Amino acid sequence: MESSTWGRSVRLSDRLGARRPLGADARGDDDDLQLEQWHESNLGSIAYLAIFAIVSMVTLAAFVPVWLLLQVQRAAGWVGGFLSPSRR
C-alpha cells in the first residue's frame, strides 16, 4: 500500500474525475461556452461600457441637482448672514 500524500491525492482525483464531467462539451450544453465567448468578445465589452455609461449618467442626474440645491442654500445662508441687521 502506498502511504504518501501523492498516492492518496491521485486515487482521490481518479475517483472524483469519473463522476463529474469536464467542461461544457462533456455536459452536452454549450450555454456556458457561449456566455464565456460573449464576455470575451468586443460586443460584450461594448455592452458593459454602455451599461456603465448609462448608470453613470443616471447617477449624475440624480445627485447633481441635490448638490446644486445644497450650494444655493449655503450661499443664501452666507448672504443672509452677511446682510442681516443684527450684525450692524
Phi and psi restraints in degrees (value plus and minus 20) as a CYANA .aco file:
   2 GLU   PHI    -115.3   -75.3
   2 GLU   PSI     105.7   145.7
   3 SER   PHI    -127.7   -87.7
   3 SER   PSI     -15.7    24.3
   4 SER   PHI     -95.6   -55.6
   4 SER   PSI     137.8   177.8
   5 THR   PHI     -84.1   -44.1
   5 THR   PSI     -57.5   -17.5
   6 TRP   PHI     -80.3   -40.3
   6 TRP   PSI     -64.3   -24.3
   7 GLY   PHI     -84.0   -44.0
   7 GLY   PSI     -61.5   -21.5
   8 ARG   PHI     -86.6   -46.6
   8 ARG   PSI     -60.9   -20.9
   9 SER   PHI     -88.2   -48.2
   9 SER   PSI     -54.8   -14.8
  10 VAL   PHI     -87.6   -47.6
  10 VAL   PSI     -63.8   -23.8
  11 ARG   PHI     -84.4   -44.4
  11 ARG   PSI     -59.4   -19.4
  12 LEU   PHI     -86.4   -46.4
  12 LEU   PSI     -64.0   -24.0
  13 SER   PHI     -87.4   -47.4
  13 SER   PSI     -52.6   -12.6
  14 ASP   PHI     -84.1   -44.1
  14 ASP   PSI     -61.2   -21.2
  15 ARG   PHI     -88.6   -48.6
  15 ARG   PSI     -63.7   -23.7
  16 LEU   PHI     -88.9   -48.9
  16 LEU   PSI     -56.6   -16.6
  17 GLY   PHI     -85.8   -45.8
  17 GLY   PSI     -47.7    -7.7
  18 ALA   PHI     -94.6   -54.6
  18 ALA   PSI     -44.8    -4.8
  19 ARG   PHI    -109.8   -69.8
  19 ARG   PSI     -50.4   -10.4
  20 ARG   PHI    -134.4   -94.4
  20 ARG   PSI     115.9   155.9
  21 PRO   PHI     -93.5   -53.5
  21 PRO   PSI     134.4   174.4
  22 LEU   PHI    -124.1   -84.1
  22 LEU   PSI      98.5   138.5
  23 GLY   PHI      63.6   103.6
  23 GLY   PSI     151.5   191.5
  24 ALA   PHI     -91.0   -51.0
  24 ALA   PSI     -51.7   -11.7
  25 ASP   PHI     -85.6   -45.6
  25 ASP   PSI     -54.2   -14.2
  26 ALA   PHI     -89.4   -49.4
  26 ALA   PSI     -49.4    -9.4
  27 ARG   PHI    -100.0   -60.0
  27 ARG   PSI     -43.6    -3.6
  28 GLY   PHI      73.8   113.8
  28 GLY   PSI     -28.6    11.4
  29 ASP   PHI    -135.1   -95.1
  29 ASP   PSI     121.5   161.5
  30 ASP   PHI    -133.8   -93.8
  30 ASP   PSI       3.8    43.8
  31 ASP   PHI     -82.9   -42.9
  31 ASP   PSI     -62.6   -22.6
  32 ASP   PHI     -84.3   -44.3
  32 ASP   PSI     -59.7   -19.7
  33 LEU   PHI     -86.5   -46.5
  33 LEU   PSI     -61.9   -21.9
  34 GLN   PHI     -84.6   -44.6
  34 GLN   PSI     -61.3   -21.3
  35 LEU   PHI     -83.6   -43.6
  35 LEU   PSI     -61.8   -21.8
  36 GLU   PHI     -83.9   -43.9
  36 GLU   PSI     -61.8   -21.8
  37 GLN   PHI     -85.2   -45.2
  37 GLN   PSI     -57.0   -17.0
  38 TRP   PHI     -85.7   -45.7
  38 TRP   PSI     -60.9   -20.9
  39 HIS   PHI     -82.6   -42.6
  39 HIS   PSI     -53.7   -13.7
  40 GLU   PHI    -105.7   -65.7
  40 GLU   PSI     -31.8     8.2
  41 SER   PHI    -100.5   -60.5
  41 SER   PSI     146.4   186.4
  42 ASN   PHI     -87.4   -47.4
  42 ASN   PSI     -54.4   -14.4
  43 LEU   PHI     -81.4   -41.4
  43 LEU   PSI     -61.5   -21.5
  44 GLY   PHI     -83.2   -43.2
  44 GLY   PSI     -61.3   -21.3
  45 SER   PHI     -85.5   -45.5
  45 SER   PSI     -61.4   -21.4
  46 ILE   PHI     -86.2   -46.2
  46 ILE   PSI     -58.8   -18.8
  47 ALA   PHI     -83.9   -43.9
  47 ALA   PSI     -63.7   -23.7
  48 TYR   PHI     -83.2   -43.2
  48 TYR   PSI     -60.1   -20.1
  49 LEU   PHI     -84.5   -44.5
  49 LEU   PSI     -61.8   -21.8
  50 ALA   PHI     -84.4   -44.4
  50 ALA   PSI     -62.8   -22.8
  51 ILE   PHI     -83.0   -43.0
  51 ILE   PSI     -63.2   -23.2
  52 PHE   PHI     -81.4   -41.4
  52 PHE   PSI     -62.3   -22.3
  53 ALA   PHI     -84.9   -44.9
  53 ALA   PSI     -61.6   -21.6
  54 ILE   PHI     -84.7   -44.7
  54 ILE   PSI     -65.5   -25.5
  55 VAL   PHI     -83.2   -43.2
  55 VAL   PSI     -59.3   -19.3
  56 SER   PHI     -84.0   -44.0
  56 SER   PSI     -62.9   -22.9
  57 MET   PHI     -86.2   -46.2
  57 MET   PSI     -59.9   -19.9
  58 VAL   PHI     -84.7   -44.7
  58 VAL   PSI     -60.3   -20.3
  59 THR   PHI     -82.9   -42.9
  59 THR   PSI     -65.1   -25.1
  60 LEU   PHI     -83.2   -43.2
  60 LEU   PSI     -62.3   -22.3
  61 ALA   PHI     -83.3   -43.3
  61 ALA   PSI     -48.5    -8.5
  62 ALA   PHI    -103.8   -63.8
  62 ALA   PSI     -57.6   -17.6
  63 PHE   PHI    -118.2   -78.2
  63 PHE   PSI     -45.8    -5.8
  64 VAL   PHI     -84.4   -44.4
  64 VAL   PSI     -65.7   -25.7
  65 PRO   PHI     -80.4   -40.4
  65 PRO   PSI     -56.7   -16.7
  66 VAL   PHI     -85.6   -45.6
  66 VAL   PSI     -63.5   -23.5
  67 TRP   PHI     -82.6   -42.6
  67 TRP   PSI     -63.2   -23.2
  68 LEU   PHI     -82.8   -42.8
  68 LEU   PSI     -61.8   -21.8
  69 LEU   PHI     -80.6   -40.6
  69 LEU   PSI     -62.7   -22.7
  70 LEU   PHI     -83.2   -43.2
  70 LEU   PSI     -58.6   -18.6
  71 GLN   PHI     -86.2   -46.2
  71 GLN   PSI     -60.5   -20.5
  72 VAL   PHI     -85.1   -45.1
  72 VAL   PSI     -62.8   -22.8
  73 GLN   PHI     -83.7   -43.7
  73 GLN   PSI     -60.5   -20.5
  74 ARG   PHI     -84.0   -44.0
  74 ARG   PSI     -64.2   -24.2
  75 ALA   PHI     -86.3   -46.3
  75 ALA   PSI     -60.2   -20.2
  76 ALA   PHI     -83.5   -43.5
  76 ALA   PSI     -59.4   -19.4
  77 GLY   PHI     -84.9   -44.9
  77 GLY   PSI     -59.6   -19.6
  78 TRP   PHI     -87.1   -47.1
  78 TRP   PSI     -66.0   -26.0
  79 VAL   PHI     -86.3   -46.3
  79 VAL   PSI     -61.8   -21.8
  80 GLY   PHI     -82.5   -42.5
  80 GLY   PSI     -59.0   -19.0
  81 GLY   PHI     -89.2   -49.2
  81 GLY   PSI     -54.0   -14.0
  82 PHE   PHI     -92.7   -52.7
  82 PHE   PSI     -55.6   -15.6
  83 LEU   PHI    -115.4   -75.4
  83 LEU   PSI     -18.4    21.6
  84 SER   PHI     -89.4   -49.4
  84 SER   PSI     122.9   162.9
  85 PRO   PHI     -89.8   -49.8
  85 PRO   PSI     -38.6     1.4
  86 SER   PHI     -91.5   -51.5
  86 SER   PSI     -38.7     1.3
  87 ARG   PHI    -100.2   -60.2
  87 ARG   PSI     -40.1    -0.1
